[in-house]
Structures are given as structure tokens and as C-alpha cells.
Amino acid sequence: MSRSIMGSLRRWDPERIGPYALVGRLGAGAMGQVYLARSTAGRLVAVKTIRVELAEEPGFRARFAREVAAARRVSGVFTAAVVAADAEADLPWVATAYVPAPSLNTLVRRCGPLPVPAVRWLAAGCAEALESIHGAGLLHRDVKPANVLVAPDGPRVIDFGVARAAERVQLTVTRGAAGTPAYMAPEQARDATRASPASDVFSLGATLVFAATGRAPFGAGTFESIFYKIMEGRPDLEGVPAAMLPLVRAAMARNPAERPGVTQQPAADPLAARTLAAQ
């Protein structure tokens, strides 16, 4: 469900979470429910609650608290700021600034692939967002179209700072990999402990393929079939405009050391915001 489309609260949904009064439902994911809520001062926020089975995992609450504390240090323009959290609540929760915009996944599904200038604009904003996230000592670990909101004043990368807290459960679900299989880097798919900033860059490159073509670069199907394609290093780049191929190929290099870093000098980095904005 898009973060811009609000569903009605159900009779079993809570009326309040922490200091926030719930207004409606924004969606649900592997980790829990997402609600639109209002503070006592009238500020709208998106509140994510964590599923009870995750919260009861040994060590989860401590990991969650550490990750959220780091996420609150992220202050980039192209991220949705973390404003509050409670790791000790019956259902742990985290509140972020509400962005009234569709996800990239929803936008492309409804309107089709984006034109090259829009993909460049998207890449620039997301690269700056990752720079902010990595600068706070975090890895996103799950960059994908559903975690990029497309607002008129620039994209917003969301759901950072919580993936690592649930890593143990995700490892069980995906047989050793934390993240969304269709957009994971090879080293992350093989072993979640080997994830690095370069892994997020790979996932951003895969997300840009979706933005430009409407398809995930490793297709759909079972985890095993996608995993095989990722390990073989054979993304499907058919339909990616020629102007975007150098950027995508660099970001999705099989060797992490060959991928551009989001903090490199603009002249040398095809993902750097200023270079992209000037093209």
C-alpha cells in the first residue's frame, strides 16, 4: 500500500500509540503495521509498529533501540526523519515525519517507467539520502522501490535504521540474507554480515532499473531463482535507456570495490548528486 493512500482504522487497531492519536492505516510490511498519526500539536507522522514475534526475539529490543538512536542522527533532506520511538512498549514503535507521496513502486506500477531526466533526479536524491544514512554509521540494507517515496520536491528514502534490528528473523525467512531478494547485492544475498555501503549502492542501482523499465533487474519468482541470477551477476538491463546504462552498470558491479561511492568527488562518481543534476 502506498504511503500516500490511507485506509480506515480497523476495530482492533489501537486508538493511540505513545503520544500519537491514530488517524488511519498507511500499509503493512514484513516488520509490522504503519499508521498515519497526529501529535498533540497537530504534526502528522508515520508510526510503524513492530510485530510481536519480532519484539520477542532475544536481543531485539536492544538492537532496535541502538538502530533507532543512530537513525535519529540522520538529517538529510532526502530522508524521512525519525522523530520518536519506544523500544520498550508492548509493541515497539518508531515514528517518522509523514511524507504525503506515493512510493516509487506504486508510481511506476500505475504510470509506467520514468523518463531519463526523472530517473537522474531520483538517483541524485537517493544518493544524497544514502550519504546521510551512511554518515550516521548506518546501512539501509533494504533499498527498494517500496522504500523510496516520490515527493514533488525530491525523493525520500524511508525505513532505514530498523532492518538490522530484525536481521535474525530476516535471515530465517530468506535463508541467510537480510533485505529484499530482488534488489540485494550479491555479497549481501550470500551473507548478511558482509553488507556494506557498497551493498546499498547496488540496491539503488537495481531500484533505478525498476524506475527506468518497470521491472526488477533479476526478475520475479522464488528466492532460489532470484538468488541464482544475483550470484551469476546477470541483471536484465534490457530497456534501460542508453543514457542510464553507465550509471546502472557501475552501481551494480559484481565486485563491491568497483561500485561508486556516494561520497566521492562528483567528477568521478556517476551517482553524485551534482553531476547528475547537471546532466
Contacts in CASP RR format, 6 or more apart in sequence:
PFRMAT RR
TARGET T0000
AUTHOR 0000-0000-0000
METHOD contacts of the structure
MODEL  1
MSRSIMGSLRRWDPERIGPYALVGRLGAGAMGQVYLARSTAGRLVAVKTI
RVELAEEPGFRARFAREVAAARRVSGVFTAAVVAADAEADLPWVATAYVP
APSLNTLVRRCGPLPVPAVRWLAAGCAEALESIHGAGLLHRDVKPANVLV
APDGPRVIDFGVARAAERVQLTVTRGAAGTPAYMAPEQARDATRASPASD
VFSLGATLVFAATGRAPFGAGTFESIFYKIMEGRPDLEGVPAAMLPLVRA
AMARNPAERPGVTQQPAADPLAARTLAAQ
1 7 0 8 1.000
1 25 0 8 1.000
1 26 0 8 1.000
1 27 0 8 1.000
1 28 0 8 1.000
2 102 0 8 1.000
2 103 0 8 1.000
2 106 0 8 1.000
3 26 0 8 1.000
3 27 0 8 1.000
3 34 0 8 1.000
3 46 0 8 1.000
3 98 0 8 1.000
3 99 0 8 1.000
3 100 0 8 1.000
3 101 0 8 1.000
3 102 0 8 1.000
3 103 0 8 1.000
3 149 0 8 1.000
3 158 0 8 1.000
4 100 0 8 1.000
4 101 0 8 1.000
4 102 0 8 1.000
4 106 0 8 1.000
4 149 0 8 1.000
5 26 0 8 1.000
5 102 0 8 1.000
5 106 0 8 1.000
6 23 0 8 1.000
6 24 0 8 1.000
6 25 0 8 1.000
6 26 0 8 1.000
6 36 0 8 1.000
7 24 0 8 1.000
7 25 0 8 1.000
7 26 0 8 1.000
7 27 0 8 1.000
8 24 0 8 1.000
8 25 0 8 1.000
9 22 0 8 1.000
9 23 0 8 1.000
9 24 0 8 1.000
9 25 0 8 1.000
9 35 0 8 1.000
10 25 0 8 1.000
13 22 0 8 1.000
13 24 0 8 1.000
13 25 0 8 1.000
13 33 0 8 1.000
13 35 0 8 1.000
14 22 0 8 1.000
15 21 0 8 1.000
15 22 0 8 1.000
16 22 0 8 1.000
17 35 0 8 1.000
17 37 0 8 1.000
17 47 0 8 1.000
17 49 0 8 1.000
17 89 0 8 1.000
17 91 0 8 1.000
17 93 0 8 1.000
17 95 0 8 1.000
18 86 0 8 1.000
18 89 0 8 1.000
18 93 0 8 1.000
19 39 0 8 1.000
19 40 0 8 1.000
19 84 0 8 1.000
20 37 0 8 1.000
20 38 0 8 1.000
20 39 0 8 1.000
20 45 0 8 1.000
20 47 0 8 1.000
20 95 0 8 1.000
21 37 0 8 1.000
21 38 0 8 1.000
22 35 0 8 1.000
22 36 0 8 1.000
22 37 0 8 1.000
22 47 0 8 1.000
23 35 0 8 1.000
23 36 0 8 1.000
23 37 0 8 1.000
23 38 0 8 1.000
23 44 0 8 1.000
24 35 0 8 1.000
24 36 0 8 1.000
24 37 0 8 1.000
25 33 0 8 1.000
25 34 0 8 1.000
25 35 0 8 1.000
25 36 0 8 1.000
26 34 0 8 1.000
26 35 0 8 1.000
26 36 0 8 1.000
26 46 0 8 1.000
27 33 0 8 1.000
27 34 0 8 1.000
28 34 0 8 1.000
30 166 0 8 1.000
30 170 0 8 1.000
30 173 0 8 1.000
31 48 0 8 1.000
31 50 0 8 1.000
31 51 0 8 1.000
31 54 0 8 1.000
31 162 0 8 1.000
31 166 0 8 1.000
32 48 0 8 1.000
32 49 0 8 1.000
32 50 0 8 1.000
32 51 0 8 1.000
32 54 0 8 1.000
33 48 0 8 1.000
33 49 0 8 1.000
34 46 0 8 1.000
34 47 0 8 1.000
34 48 0 8 1.000
34 49 0 8 1.000
35 46 0 8 1.000
35 47 0 8 1.000
35 48 0 8 1.000
35 49 0 8 1.000
36 44 0 8 1.000
36 45 0 8 1.000
36 46 0 8 1.000
36 47 0 8 1.000
36 98 0 8 1.000
37 44 0 8 1.000
37 45 0 8 1.000
37 46 0 8 1.000
37 47 0 8 1.000
37 95 0 8 1.000
38 44 0 8 1.000
38 45 0 8 1.000
39 45 0 8 1.000
44 98 0 8 1.000
45 83 0 8 1.000
45 84 0 8 1.000
45 95 0 8 1.000
45 96 0 8 1.000
45 97 0 8 1.000
45 98 0 8 1.000
46 80 0 8 1.000
46 95 0 8 1.000
46 96 0 8 1.000
46 97 0 8 1.000
46 98 0 8 1.000
46 99 0 8 1.000
46 158 0 8 1.000
47 93 0 8 1.000
47 94 0 8 1.000
47 95 0 8 1.000
48 93 0 8 1.000
48 94 0 8 1.000
48 95 0 8 1.000
48 96 0 8 1.000
48 159 0 8 1.000
48 162 0 8 1.000
49 91 0 8 1.000
49 92 0 8 1.000
49 93 0 8 1.000
50 60 0 8 1.000
50 64 0 8 1.000
50 91 0 8 1.000
50 92 0 8 1.000
50 93 0 8 1.000
50 162 0 8 1.000
50 166 0 8 1.000
51 91 0 8 1.000
52 90 0 8 1.000
52 91 0 8 1.000
53 169 0 8 1.000
54 60 0 8 1.000
54 166 0 8 1.000
54 169 0 8 1.000
55 61 0 8 1.000
55 90 0 8 1.000
55 91 0 8 1.000
55 92 0 8 1.000
57 166 0 8 1.000
57 168 0 8 1.000
57 169 0 8 1.000
60 92 0 8 1.000
60 165 0 8 1.000
60 166 0 8 1.000
60 168 0 8 1.000
61 87 0 8 1.000
61 88 0 8 1.000
61 92 0 8 1.000
62 87 0 8 1.000
63 164 0 8 1.000
63 165 0 8 1.000
63 167 0 8 1.000
64 85 0 8 1.000
64 87 0 8 1.000
64 92 0 8 1.000
64 162 0 8 1.000
64 165 0 8 1.000
65 85 0 8 1.000
65 87 0 8 1.000
66 165 0 8 1.000
67 138 0 8 1.000
67 161 0 8 1.000
67 162 0 8 1.000
67 164 0 8 1.000
67 165 0 8 1.000
68 82 0 8 1.000
68 85 0 8 1.000
68 87 0 8 1.000
68 94 0 8 1.000
68 161 0 8 1.000
68 162 0 8 1.000
68 165 0 8 1.000
70 136 0 8 1.000
70 137 0 8 1.000
70 138 0 8 1.000
70 161 0 8 1.000
71 82 0 8 1.000
71 94 0 8 1.000
71 136 0 8 1.000
71 138 0 8 1.000
71 160 0 8 1.000
71 161 0 8 1.000
71 162 0 8 1.000
72 81 0 8 1.000
72 82 0 8 1.000
72 83 0 8 1.000
72 85 0 8 1.000
73 136 0 8 1.000
74 81 0 8 1.000
74 82 0 8 1.000
74 132 0 8 1.000
74 133 0 8 1.000
74 135 0 8 1.000
74 136 0 8 1.000
74 138 0 8 1.000
74 160 0 8 1.000
75 81 0 8 1.000
75 132 0 8 1.000
76 128 0 8 1.000
76 129 0 8 1.000
76 132 0 8 1.000
77 128 0 8 1.000
78 125 0 8 1.000
78 126 0 8 1.000
78 128 0 8 1.000
78 129 0 8 1.000
78 132 0 8 1.000
78 154 0 8 1.000
78 155 0 8 1.000
78 156 0 8 1.000
78 157 0 8 1.000
79 129 0 8 1.000
79 132 0 8 1.000
79 133 0 8 1.000
79 156 0 8 1.000
79 157 0 8 1.000
79 158 0 8 1.000
79 160 0 8 1.000
80 96 0 8 1.000
80 97 0 8 1.000
80 98 0 8 1.000
80 99 0 8 1.000
80 149 0 8 1.000
80 156 0 8 1.000
80 157 0 8 1.000
80 158 0 8 1.000
81 96 0 8 1.000
81 97 0 8 1.000
82 94 0 8 1.000
82 95 0 8 1.000
82 96 0 8 1.000
82 161 0 8 1.000
83 95 0 8 1.000
83 96 0 8 1.000
83 97 0 8 1.000
84 94 0 8 1.000
84 95 0 8 1.000
85 92 0 8 1.000
85 93 0 8 1.000
85 94 0 8 1.000
85 95 0 8 1.000
86 92 0 8 1.000
86 93 0 8 1.000
94 162 0 8 1.000
96 158 0 8 1.000
99 149 0 8 1.000
99 151 0 8 1.000
99 156 0 8 1.000
99 158 0 8 1.000
100 151 0 8 1.000
101 149 0 8 1.000
101 150 0 8 1.000
101 151 0 8 1.000
101 152 0 8 1.000
101 156 0 8 1.000
102 110 0 8 1.000
102 149 0 8 1.000
102 150 0 8 1.000
103 145 0 8 1.000
103 146 0 8 1.000
103 147 0 8 1.000
103 148 0 8 1.000
103 149 0 8 1.000
103 150 0 8 1.000
104 122 0 8 1.000
104 145 0 8 1.000
104 146 0 8 1.000
104 148 0 8 1.000
104 149 0 8 1.000
104 150 0 8 1.000
104 155 0 8 1.000
104 207 0 8 1.000
104 210 0 8 1.000
104 211 0 8 1.000
105 144 0 8 1.000
105 145 0 8 1.000
105 146 0 8 1.000
105 210 0 8 1.000
107 114 0 8 1.000
107 150 0 8 1.000
108 114 0 8 1.000
108 145 0 8 1.000
108 210 0 8 1.000
108 211 0 8 1.000
108 214 0 8 1.000
109 214 0 8 1.000
112 214 0 8 1.000
113 211 0 8 1.000
113 212 0 8 1.000
113 213 0 8 1.000
113 214 0 8 1.000
114 122 0 8 1.000
114 211 0 8 1.000
114 212 0 8 1.000
116 212 0 8 1.000
116 241 0 8 1.000
116 243 0 8 1.000
116 244 0 8 1.000
118 211 0 8 1.000
119 208 0 8 1.000
119 211 0 8 1.000
119 212 0 8 1.000
119 241 0 8 1.000
119 244 0 8 1.000
120 244 0 8 1.000
120 276 0 8 1.000
120 277 0 8 1.000
120 279 0 8 1.000
121 154 0 8 1.000
121 155 0 8 1.000
121 276 0 8 1.000
121 277 0 8 1.000
122 148 0 8 1.000
122 150 0 8 1.000
122 155 0 8 1.000
122 208 0 8 1.000
122 211 0 8 1.000
123 204 0 8 1.000
123 205 0 8 1.000
123 208 0 8 1.000
123 247 0 8 1.000
123 271 0 8 1.000
123 276 0 8 1.000
124 272 0 8 1.000
124 273 0 8 1.000
124 274 0 8 1.000
124 276 0 8 1.000
124 277 0 8 1.000
125 154 0 8 1.000
125 155 0 8 1.000
125 273 0 8 1.000
126 143 0 8 1.000
126 148 0 8 1.000
126 155 0 8 1.000
126 157 0 8 1.000
126 204 0 8 1.000
126 207 0 8 1.000
127 204 0 8 1.000
127 262 0 8 1.000
127 271 0 8 1.000
127 272 0 8 1.000
127 273 0 8 1.000
127 276 0 8 1.000
128 262 0 8 1.000
128 273 0 8 1.000
129 155 0 8 1.000
129 156 0 8 1.000
129 157 0 8 1.000
130 140 0 8 1.000
130 143 0 8 1.000
130 157 0 8 1.000
130 197 0 8 1.000
130 200 0 8 1.000
130 201 0 8 1.000
130 204 0 8 1.000
130 262 0 8 1.000
131 262 0 8 1.000
131 263 0 8 1.000
133 139 0 8 1.000
133 140 0 8 1.000
133 157 0 8 1.000
133 160 0 8 1.000
133 161 0 8 1.000
133 200 0 8 1.000
134 197 0 8 1.000
134 200 0 8 1.000
134 262 0 8 1.000
134 263 0 8 1.000
138 160 0 8 1.000
138 161 0 8 1.000
138 164 0 8 1.000
139 163 0 8 1.000
139 164 0 8 1.000
139 195 0 8 1.000
139 196 0 8 1.000
139 197 0 8 1.000
139 199 0 8 1.000
139 200 0 8 1.000
140 147 0 8 1.000
140 157 0 8 1.000
140 159 0 8 1.000
140 160 0 8 1.000
140 161 0 8 1.000
140 163 0 8 1.000
140 200 0 8 1.000
140 203 0 8 1.000
141 163 0 8 1.000
141 164 0 8 1.000
141 167 0 8 1.000
141 178 0 8 1.000
141 179 0 8 1.000
141 188 0 8 1.000
141 192 0 8 1.000
141 195 0 8 1.000
141 199 0 8 1.000
141 200 0 8 1.000
142 159 0 8 1.000
142 163 0 8 1.000
142 178 0 8 1.000
142 179 0 8 1.000
142 180 0 8 1.000
142 183 0 8 1.000
142 203 0 8 1.000
143 157 0 8 1.000
143 183 0 8 1.000
143 200 0 8 1.000
143 203 0 8 1.000
143 204 0 8 1.000
143 207 0 8 1.000
144 180 0 8 1.000
144 182 0 8 1.000
144 183 0 8 1.000
144 203 0 8 1.000
144 206 0 8 1.000
144 207 0 8 1.000
145 183 0 8 1.000
145 207 0 8 1.000
145 210 0 8 1.000
145 211 0 8 1.000
146 180 0 8 1.000
147 157 0 8 1.000
147 158 0 8 1.000
147 159 0 8 1.000
148 155 0 8 1.000
148 156 0 8 1.000
148 157 0 8 1.000
148 158 0 8 1.000
148 207 0 8 1.000
149 155 0 8 1.000
149 156 0 8 1.000
149 158 0 8 1.000
163 170 0 8 1.000
163 178 0 8 1.000
163 179 0 8 1.000
164 178 0 8 1.000
166 178 0 8 1.000
167 178 0 8 1.000
167 192 0 8 1.000
170 177 0 8 1.000
170 178 0 8 1.000
170 179 0 8 1.000
170 192 0 8 1.000
171 177 0 8 1.000
171 178 0 8 1.000
171 192 0 8 1.000
174 181 0 8 1.000
174 223 0 8 1.000
175 223 0 8 1.000
176 191 0 8 1.000
176 192 0 8 1.000
177 184 0 8 1.000
177 188 0 8 1.000
177 189 0 8 1.000
177 190 0 8 1.000
177 191 0 8 1.000
177 192 0 8 1.000
177 227 0 8 1.000
178 188 0 8 1.000
178 192 0 8 1.000
178 195 0 8 1.000
179 188 0 8 1.000
179 192 0 8 1.000
181 189 0 8 1.000
181 218 0 8 1.000
181 223 0 8 1.000
181 226 0 8 1.000
181 227 0 8 1.000
181 230 0 8 1.000
182 206 0 8 1.000
182 216 0 8 1.000
182 217 0 8 1.000
182 218 0 8 1.000
182 219 0 8 1.000
182 220 0 8 1.000
182 226 0 8 1.000
183 203 0 8 1.000
183 206 0 8 1.000
183 207 0 8 1.000
183 210 0 8 1.000
183 216 0 8 1.000
183 217 0 8 1.000
184 199 0 8 1.000
184 202 0 8 1.000
184 203 0 8 1.000
184 206 0 8 1.000
184 230 0 8 1.000
185 195 0 8 1.000
185 198 0 8 1.000
185 199 0 8 1.000
185 202 0 8 1.000
185 203 0 8 1.000
185 230 0 8 1.000
185 256 0 8 1.000
186 202 0 8 1.000
186 230 0 8 1.000
186 231 0 8 1.000
186 233 0 8 1.000
186 254 0 8 1.000
187 194 0 8 1.000
187 195 0 8 1.000
187 196 0 8 1.000
187 199 0 8 1.000
187 256 0 8 1.000
188 194 0 8 1.000
188 195 0 8 1.000
188 199 0 8 1.000
188 202 0 8 1.000
189 227 0 8 1.000
189 230 0 8 1.000
189 231 0 8 1.000
190 231 0 8 1.000
196 256 0 8 1.000
197 261 0 8 1.000
197 262 0 8 1.000
198 256 0 8 1.000
198 257 0 8 1.000
198 259 0 8 1.000
198 261 0 8 1.000
199 256 0 8 1.000
201 251 0 8 1.000
201 259 0 8 1.000
201 260 0 8 1.000
201 261 0 8 1.000
201 262 0 8 1.000
201 271 0 8 1.000
202 251 0 8 1.000
202 252 0 8 1.000
202 253 0 8 1.000
202 256 0 8 1.000
202 259 0 8 1.000
204 251 0 8 1.000
204 271 0 8 1.000
205 247 0 8 1.000
205 248 0 8 1.000
205 251 0 8 1.000
205 252 0 8 1.000
206 216 0 8 1.000
206 217 0 8 1.000
206 218 0 8 1.000
206 235 0 8 1.000
206 252 0 8 1.000
208 244 0 8 1.000
208 247 0 8 1.000
208 248 0 8 1.000
208 251 0 8 1.000
209 215 0 8 1.000
209 216 0 8 1.000
209 217 0 8 1.000
209 235 0 8 1.000
209 237 0 8 1.000
209 240 0 8 1.000
209 248 0 8 1.000
209 252 0 8 1.000
210 216 0 8 1.000
210 217 0 8 1.000
212 239 0 8 1.000
212 240 0 8 1.000
212 241 0 8 1.000
212 244 0 8 1.000
212 248 0 8 1.000
213 238 0 8 1.000
213 239 0 8 1.000
213 240 0 8 1.000
215 236 0 8 1.000
217 235 0 8 1.000
217 236 0 8 1.000
217 237 0 8 1.000
217 252 0 8 1.000
218 226 0 8 1.000
218 229 0 8 1.000
218 230 0 8 1.000
218 235 0 8 1.000
218 236 0 8 1.000
219 226 0 8 1.000
219 229 0 8 1.000
219 236 0 8 1.000
220 226 0 8 1.000
229 235 0 8 1.000
233 254 0 8 1.000
235 252 0 8 1.000
237 245 0 8 1.000
237 248 0 8 1.000
237 249 0 8 1.000
240 248 0 8 1.000
246 270 0 8 1.000
247 270 0 8 1.000
247 271 0 8 1.000
247 276 0 8 1.000
250 258 0 8 1.000
250 259 0 8 1.000
250 260 0 8 1.000
250 270 0 8 1.000
250 271 0 8 1.000
251 259 0 8 1.000
251 260 0 8 1.000
251 270 0 8 1.000
251 271 0 8 1.000
252 259 0 8 1.000
253 259 0 8 1.000
260 268 0 8 1.000
260 269 0 8 1.000
260 270 0 8 1.000
260 271 0 8 1.000
260 272 0 8 1.000
261 269 0 8 1.000
261 271 0 8 1.000
262 269 0 8 1.000
262 271 0 8 1.000
262 272 0 8 1.000
264 272 0 8 1.000
265 272 0 8 1.000
266 272 0 8 1.000
266 273 0 8 1.000
266 274 0 8 1.000
266 275 0 8 1.000
267 275 0 8 1.000
269 275 0 8 1.000
270 276 0 8 1.000
END
